Amino acid sequence: MLPDIGPEVVGASYCPLDGHVNSLRLFRTLHTAINARGVSYLPGHRVESITKEGGEFRLHTAKGEVRAAKVALAAGNANMRLAPMVGLEAPMRPERGQIVVTERLRPFLNYPVVTLRQTDEGTVMIGDSKEESTDPAGLTIGVSSTEAERAVRQFPLLAKVNVVRTWSAIRVMTQDGFPIYDESESHPGAFVLCCHSGVTLCANHALTVAPMIARGALDKSLVAPFSARRFHVQAAG
Ligand SMILES: Cc1cc2nc3c(=O)[nH]c(=O)nc-3n(C[C@H](O)[C@H](O)[C@H](O)COP(=O)(O)OP(=O)(O)OC[C@H]3O[C@@H](n4cnc5c(N)ncnc54)[C@H](O)[C@@H]3O)c2cc1C
């Protein structure tokens, strides 16, 4: 299955459901789809505060106010700050990850490997580093070089290729690593959604969670395990 695997590799895991999404193509597709569905996309409208007046949510931004009957907070780690404005909470622990991207190569990796994926364009994405309490804008060369060194041991052909970019980003991570899906008791119509692995979980979000929000309430079977109330261990006990 992986003829280019290196001699140092002694084991592997495989699941036929493993898959890889090309993030650049996903981003373009998302914008094509929201245009086709007539969604109003308002980039650059950072929500500073949320109030509820006359049964209506008012989202205050530097570019003006946005009003809505329902609001779903999906602002990643910024939900920490926004959720309490509508009687919710989102305890997060942001985590930095770094990626190394190679030049385009002939197709050699037909399966996504935990730390390595080849896009349909041929580039190889290397890395799954995890760092807490770091500068979100920073990038540590030592981490990139460790990722590259491990990748070469997995697939020795990577030793001869050029790296074209490296980047870091902050993972959206709840305090226990599992998603938070919650709705407000004090502000009916307000929801909060936080998770890592939003790509892996997107079918659940699009086909299960979004229709519940559209109907106006999350099912008890979803809220019971995923509400942020689970973090109040003593109260839960
Ligand atoms: C290095 C790395 C590797 C990853 N690998 C994988 C993977 O292999 N598989 C996988 O499934 N997932 C992966 N993820 C995680 C995945 O990208 C996240 O689950 C996903 O980005 C979370 O999506 P989100 O929409 O909840 O949050 P975000 O992507 O953080 O989006 C939040 C949005 O809210 C906006 N926002 C923030 N504050 C405000 C505000 N006050 N007002 C208005 N808008 C605001 C932001 O600008 C942003 O557009 C990875 C993440 C990283 C960093």
The ligand as a MOL file (V3000), in Angstrom:
LIG
                    3D

  0  0  0     0  0            999 V3000
M  V30 BEGIN CTAB
M  V30 COUNTS 53 58 0 0 0
M  V30 BEGIN ATOM
M  V30 1 C -2.3510 22.8670 12.8080 0
M  V30 2 C -3.7770 22.4180 12.7920 0
M  V30 3 C -4.0970 21.1640 12.2750 0
M  V30 4 C -5.4190 20.7420 12.2350 0
M  V30 5 N -5.6800 19.5090 11.6990 0
M  V30 6 C -6.9600 19.0880 11.6110 0
M  V30 7 C -7.2890 17.8390 11.0350 0
M  V30 8 O -6.4020 17.1160 10.5890 0
M  V30 9 N -8.5740 17.4440 10.9750 0
M  V30 10 C -9.5750 18.2250 11.4700 0
M  V30 11 O -10.7220 17.8220 11.3760 0
M  V30 12 N -9.3040 19.4160 12.0380 0
M  V30 13 C -8.0280 19.8750 12.1170 0
M  V30 14 N -7.7400 21.0790 12.6840 0
M  V30 15 C -8.7880 21.7680 13.4290 0
M  V30 16 C -9.7920 22.4740 12.6070 0
M  V30 17 O -9.1130 23.3380 11.7470 0
M  V30 18 C -10.6720 23.1760 13.6270 0
M  V30 19 O -11.5320 22.2350 14.2190 0
M  V30 20 C -11.5090 24.1830 13.0500 0
M  V30 21 O -10.7210 25.2140 12.5090 0
M  V30 22 C -12.3950 24.7820 14.0920 0
M  V30 23 O -13.2800 25.4410 13.3560 0
M  V30 24 P -14.1410 26.5960 13.9160 0
M  V30 25 O -14.8960 27.0830 12.7340 0
M  V30 26 O -14.8770 26.1590 15.1290 0
M  V30 27 O -13.1080 27.7230 14.4470 0
M  V30 28 P -12.0840 28.6620 13.6390 0
M  V30 29 O -11.5330 27.9680 12.4530 0
M  V30 30 O -11.1740 29.2010 14.6810 0
M  V30 31 O -13.0620 29.8020 13.0850 0
M  V30 32 C -13.6030 30.7900 13.9450 0
M  V30 33 C -13.9770 31.9870 13.0810 0
M  V30 34 O -14.5670 32.9650 13.9300 0
M  V30 35 C -14.0010 34.2290 13.6230 0
M  V30 36 N -14.0890 35.0720 14.8410 0
M  V30 37 C -13.2760 35.0270 15.9460 0
M  V30 38 N -13.6570 35.9640 16.8340 0
M  V30 39 C -14.7350 36.5990 16.3010 0
M  V30 40 C -15.5850 37.6570 16.7480 0
M  V30 41 N -15.4090 38.2470 17.9430 0
M  V30 42 N -16.5860 38.0750 15.9270 0
M  V30 43 C -16.7760 37.4690 14.7000 0
M  V30 44 N -16.0140 36.4560 14.2200 0
M  V30 45 C -15.0170 36.0270 15.0140 0
M  V30 46 C -12.5750 33.9350 13.2120 0
M  V30 47 O -12.0740 35.0030 12.4340 0
M  V30 48 C -12.7410 32.6540 12.4180 0
M  V30 49 O -13.0800 32.9270 11.0780 0
M  V30 50 C -6.4380 21.5660 12.7330 0
M  V30 51 C -6.1290 22.8240 13.2550 0
M  V30 52 C -4.8080 23.2560 13.2790 0
M  V30 53 C -4.4930 24.6250 13.8420 0
M  V30 END ATOM
M  V30 BEGIN BOND
M  V30 1 1 1 2
M  V30 2 1 2 3
M  V30 3 2 2 52
M  V30 4 2 3 4
M  V30 5 1 4 5
M  V30 6 1 4 50
M  V30 7 2 5 6
M  V30 8 1 6 7
M  V30 9 1 6 13
M  V30 10 2 7 8
M  V30 11 1 7 9
M  V30 12 1 9 10
M  V30 13 2 10 11
M  V30 14 1 10 12
M  V30 15 2 12 13
M  V30 16 1 13 14
M  V30 17 1 14 15
M  V30 18 1 14 50
M  V30 19 1 15 16
M  V30 20 1 16 17
M  V30 21 1 16 18
M  V30 22 1 18 19
M  V30 23 1 18 20
M  V30 24 1 20 21
M  V30 25 1 20 22
M  V30 26 1 22 23
M  V30 27 1 23 24
M  V30 28 2 24 25
M  V30 29 1 24 26
M  V30 30 1 24 27
M  V30 31 1 27 28
M  V30 32 2 28 29
M  V30 33 1 28 30
M  V30 34 1 28 31
M  V30 35 1 31 32
M  V30 36 1 32 33
M  V30 37 1 33 34
M  V30 38 1 33 48
M  V30 39 1 34 35
M  V30 40 1 35 36
M  V30 41 1 35 46
M  V30 42 1 36 37
M  V30 43 1 36 45
M  V30 44 2 37 38
M  V30 45 1 38 39
M  V30 46 1 39 40
M  V30 47 2 39 45
M  V30 48 1 40 41
M  V30 49 2 40 42
M  V30 50 1 42 43
M  V30 51 2 43 44
M  V30 52 1 44 45
M  V30 53 1 46 47
M  V30 54 1 46 48
M  V30 55 1 48 49
M  V30 56 2 50 51
M  V30 57 1 51 52
M  V30 58 1 52 53
M  V30 END BOND
M  V30 END CTAB
M  END
